[in-house]
Amino acid sequence: MSAAAGAKFVMWIAPLRPRAEAGFHPAASAALWDAVRAEVEAGGGCLLGHVPQTRFTDEEFTDYAHPNQCGAARWTALMAAQTAANW
């Protein structure tokens, strides 16, 4: 993948409920996201949004991957801050 001249490719990684993320093997998960980040950056893109799940609580989700109103508000603020810092 490569970004067209003048375009910026941004890939957002949404949070998972901490209880769901805890079931993943931490080293394998870190290796996966390192590989994804490298691929996105090699193509001239920017990977945003993948943050330690400890920033969110189980109470901020309606299920394993969908934030409720409180989680969505926190996620929106995080996206805005990361976008501003990387744009």
N, C-alpha and C positions, 0 to 999 in steps of 0.2 A: 504494500500500500504506500502511496506517496501523496502528499498534499499538493494540490494545484498551485501555480504561482499566485501569490496574494491570498491564498486560503489557509486557514489554520484548522487542522483536524483535532477535535477534542473528544476524548472518550471518557465518559463518566461511569464510575463504578459505584453503584448504590450499596448502602449498608445492608447487612443481614442482621437478624435478631441475634444478640450475643449467644443465646442458648443454642441456636442453630450453628453458628460459626464455631462454637466450642467443640462440636462433633467432628470438625475437620482436623486433619493432622497439621499442626502449625508449620512445620518445616516444608511440607509439600505445598501448603497454601502459599507460603512466602515465595517459594520457588516459582510457582505458577504466576503470581502477580509480578515478580521480577521479570519473567519471560514476556509477559503481556506488555509491561512497561517498555522493555527494550524494543519490542517489535513496533509499538506505536511511535516511540521516539525515533527509531530508525527511519520511519516513513515521514518524519517531519511533524509528527503530531504531539499531543500533550495528553497524558493520562491524569485525570483528576478524580477526586472523590473517594479513592480507596484509602480509608482511614482505619485506625485501630477500632474495632467494634466496641471497645470499652467507652467510647464517646457516647454510645447509645445504651439505653436500658431495655430490658424485655418489655417493660410497661409502655414503651414508645412504639410498639408494633402491634398490628392486628393479627398477624401470623408471622411465619418465619422470615418473610422478605418484604412485607408491605407496612410502612410506618403509618401510625395513626396520626391524628391532627398534631399532637405535640411532637412526634418524631419528624413529621413532614416540615414543621416550622423550623426545627433544628437543622434538618437536612438542607432546607432552602437557604438558611443563613450561611451554612458551610459552603454550599455551591457558590453563593454570591462572593464570599471572601476568597475562595480559591480562584474563581474566574478573574476577579479584580487583580489578584496577585500574579496571574499567569498570562494575562492578555496583553 
